[in-house]
Amino acid sequence: MQNIIHIVSNKEWGGGEQYVLDLASRQRADGINVTVVCKPVEAIRRKYEEAGLRVLTMPLGGVLDVRSAFALCRVLHSSLLSIHAHNFKDAFTACYARRLSGCKDVRVVMCRHLTRKGKNTLPYRWLYRQLNCLCFDSELSKSEFLSTHPTINEQKLRIVPTSIVVPERVEAVDVRSRYGIASDAVIAMYHGRLDPEKGLDTLLEAMSLLPSSGSGVGLVLVGRGSDEYTAHLKQKATELGIADQVIFAGFQHPVLPWVAAADVGVLASTVSEGCPLSPQEYMSQGRPVVVTDNGGQREYVVDGSNGLLVPPGDAEALANALSRLAADAALRQRMGQQAKADFDDHLNYEHFYQQIKTIYQ
């Protein structure tokens, strides 16, 4: 039987922890013996255990944490075992443990979930030699990593775009009734962290530029951020004269029923994200998306086909894209149908899973 150990070292539950939960659960359903190693944080440990996964807790203190390496080495064996790290500091722990255990057949793989330049210091050059596979979530992430010419065998590098698990049935939240949105208004929605790097200031500016004639556009922001930044956004909406068009819905879980209530999904990020998942969530529900063209989303959002691409930080371009979709229901339907077809064809979770399986071989 194949054995896989996932190392998860964050102190709070987030997208990375959910990624591991989804993957480990799918692997377990595939007959794989899965163990999750995490910090002794009750909320995180409990989520994995409730999913029926074996969980071990260790300090996971990073590059110099020898205690975790010794603890991990005690549970290693050579029988079809892979250790899957999800950041470089945990990859160091995995490689130390393999060396301490003497189990040379143990495979150490890592998935890179960030778009960052590769380091080329002596410790990292050692780590690159030890890794059996380094997997990126997009061409962009891989290119950014290689831009500093790190000393690594490029045959070890793979690209597997991340995906989302979609329930068979998603019942949309009645957002219109809940917030009194007019039946002929178009609902544009953003969901995720309320953070400056998500381009939310630009999004509010774009809303203020939309024409006042014809069907209106209501913006629903689903998610939470710092009290200070949330207050800033509310004040900005008031100053722009669009406070009655912007709804702060707060954190919602599960989020797909909210996504299904949107007419258009929006991601206005000003930073380059490797493989943002929020556009995929709208696409899975047959919704067109308007996204910035500076991240991995441009690798699956095709301008004019399943969505519209705009430059980051360009409120006018974003307003034009939203206005174009708001004014043309047939265009929204056509793009939404194509978005759903693209998700079902090559962005769905089963497609991702069949690809990710190859990093363990």
CORCORWO-V418525 format. One line per field, one symbol per residue. phi: phi as a letter, one per 40 degrees, with the letter a starting at -180 (. if undefined). A space follows every 10 residues. Layout:
phi->???
//
This chain:
phi->.cbbbcbbbc cbcaccccdc cccccccccc gccbbbbbcc bdccdccccc cgccbbbacf chdcccdccc ccccbcaccf bbbbcbaccc cddccdcccc cgcccccbba bccbbbcccb cddccccdcc ccabbbcacd ccccccccfc cacccccbbb dcbbcbccbb ccccccccbg cdccccccbb biccadccgc ccccccdccc cccgccbbbb bbibacdccc cccccccccc gbdcbbbccg cbaccdccdc cccacbbbdc bcccaccccc ccccbgbcbb bccbbccccb cbdgbbibbb ccgbcccccc cccccccbcc cccccccccc cccccabccc cdccccdccc c
//
